[in-house]
Amino acid sequence: MLLTNELKEAIDKNLVFLATSSKEGVPNVVPIGFARPLDNETILIADNYMDKTRHNLNENPKLSLIVQDAKSFPFQVKGTVEIFESGEYFDQVMEWTQNVMTELEPKSAILLKVEEIYSVQPGPSAGKKL
C-alpha cells in the first residue's frame, strides 16, 4: 500500500511519533515535528535531537510512524530507513529546518521507505494491513 494524498498531507502538517527498537528489543517512541513525504512511498525525517532513536536505527533500521491525530488519520506506517549525514537528502533537511528555525542544526536526514501501512482505527479493522 502506498501513501495516500490524505495521509501524506497529515504527515506533513502534524506532529508524528516514531517508534524504534534496539537490537535487544527495548522500545523507544519520540515525537517529531519534521517529517515530510517526498512521494507515495518515501518519507524524509529530520534528525535534530535524536539520541536513543538514532542509536536504535543504527542497530535496527526498522521504524514505525503514526500521526499525532490518530483519530482523524488512523494509520500506522512501517518501513526501513537509510541515514544520510551529507548529500542531497541531508541538504534538503538543512534547508527545510533552518527555514523554520534558523538555530536548528540537523545531525542527519532519515529516509523512510514505506513497506506496510496498518489501520489503527478502533473496531474490527484495528491492526489490519491495508
TORMIKE-356761 format. One record per residue (C-alpha): residue number from 1; residue in three letters; z, y, x. Coordinates in steps of 0.02 Angstrom, whole numbers, plus 50000, padded with zeros to 5 digits. Layout:
NUM/Ala/Z/Y/X;
...
//
This chain:
1/Met/50000/50000/50000;
2/Leu/49955/50171/50064;
3/Leu/50050/50332/50037;
4/Thr/50001/50418/49875;
5/Asn/49971/50606/49871;
6/Glu/50131/50625/49770;
7/Leu/50234/50531/49899;
8/Lys/50153/50623/50045;
9/Glu/50199/50789/49963;
10/Ala/50377/50728/49931;
11/Ile/50399/50678/50113;
12/Asp/50327/50843/50175;
13/Lys/50435/50953/50062;
14/Asn/50601/50860/50058;
15/Leu/50737/50802/50173;
16/Val/50710/50618/50215;
17/Phe/50832/50487/50275;
18/Leu/50783/50373/50419;
19/Ala/50863/50202/50438;
20/Thr/50857/50110/50603;
21/Ser/50947/49963/50681;
22/Ser/50998/49922/50858;
23/Lys/50943/49757/50936;
24/Glu/51116/49691/50888;
25/Gly/51085/49738/50706;
26/Val/51200/49890/50699;
27/Pro/51125/50006/50567;
28/Asn/51107/50195/50578;
29/Val/51048/50319/50445;
30/Val/51012/50504/50476;
31/Pro/50942/50649/50375;
32/Ile/50784/50727/50447;
33/Gly/50705/50891/50397;
34/Phe/50545/50873/50497;
35/Ala/50438/50731/50430;
36/Arg/50256/50759/50386;
37/Pro/50121/50636/50330;
38/Leu/49964/50650/50435;
39/Asp/49861/50537/50323;
40/Asn/49884/50395/50197;
41/Glu/49967/50279/50323;
42/Thr/50045/50386/50460;
43/Ile/50199/50499/50460;
44/Leu/50242/50617/50603;
45/Ile/50429/50645/50633;
46/Ala/50507/50773/50749;
47/Asp/50647/50712/50862;
48/Asn/50752/50869/50880;
49/Tyr/50929/50799/50891;
50/Met/50913/50609/50882;
51/Asp/51033/50507/50987;
52/Lys/51077/50340/50905;
53/Thr/50914/50341/50807;
54/Arg/50811/50363/50965;
55/His/50912/50231/51057;
56/Asn/50884/50110/50913;
57/Leu/50697/50147/50906;
58/Asn/50683/50115/51093;
59/Glu/50761/49944/51066;
60/Asn/50685/49906/50896;
61/Pro/50533/50009/50841;
62/Lys/50556/49970/50655;
63/Leu/50603/50113/50540;
64/Ser/50635/50136/50355;
65/Leu/50622/50303/50266;
66/Ile/50674/50365/50095;
67/Val/50655/50539/50018;
68/Gln/50817/50629/49978;
69/Asp/50765/50648/49795;
70/Ala/50750/50461/49765;
71/Lys/50771/50487/49578;
72/Ser/50604/50580/49571;
73/Phe/50523/50484/49714;
74/Pro/50596/50307/49709;
75/Phe/50507/50234/49859;
76/Gln/50560/50159/50024;
77/Val/50432/50166/50165;
78/Lys/50442/50042/50309;
79/Gly/50344/50031/50469;
80/Thr/50334/50030/50657;
81/Val/50346/50183/50768;
82/Glu/50272/50246/50930;
83/Ile/50364/50381/51027;
84/Phe/50274/50521/51119;
85/Glu/50355/50639/51244;
86/Ser/50192/50727/51284;
87/Gly/50014/50736/51220;
88/Glu/49933/50778/51054;
89/Tyr/50073/50720/50936;
90/Phe/50209/50800/51042;
91/Asp/50111/50964/51047;
92/Gln/50095/50959/50856;
93/Val/50284/50934/50839;
94/Met/50321/51076/50960;
95/Glu/50210/51199/50866;
96/Trp/50270/51143/50695;
97/Thr/50457/51150/50731;
98/Gln/50451/51312/50830;
99/Asn/50354/51396/50689;
100/Val/50503/51355/50578;
101/Met/50644/51384/50703;
102/Thr/50599/51459/50872;
103/Glu/50758/51392/50953;
104/Leu/50709/51210/50924;
105/Glu/50654/51110/51074;
106/Pro/50598/50938/51013;
107/Lys/50629/50792/51129;
108/Ser/50487/50686/51061;
109/Ala/50364/50653/50922;
110/Ile/50387/50493/50824;
111/Leu/50234/50422/50739;
112/Leu/50273/50302/50596;
113/Lys/50135/50181/50549;
114/Val/50167/50137/50366;
115/Glu/50163/49949/50338;
116/Glu/50256/49923/50174;
117/Ile/50316/50025/50025;
118/Tyr/50451/49964/49906;
119/Ser/50517/50026/49740;
120/Val/50697/50086/49736;
121/Gln/50684/50128/49550;
122/Pro/50838/50059/49460;
123/Gly/50796/49914/49347;
124/Pro/50692/49755/49358;
125/Ser/50567/49827/49484;
126/Ala/50702/49877/49610;
127/Gly/50663/49805/49781;
128/Lys/50486/49752/49734;
129/Lys/50350/49778/49862;
130/Leu/50213/49892/49796;
//
